[in-house]
Amino acid sequence: MDLGKYAQVVLWSYAGAIALILALIMLSLWQAAITRRALREVEDRQGKPNG
């Protein structure tokens, strides 16, 4: 695959995009875990079963 004289710029752009996508996925998983934990605490206080 020949990217020409802009090969370095193109490859760094791909790397940056992949890094941002991975960061968004990790942030989403982290937020989901926090929300799940908070919901579990509320359900425990109300005496409702988890699930």
Long-range contacts (C-beta under 8 A, 24 or more apart in sequence): none
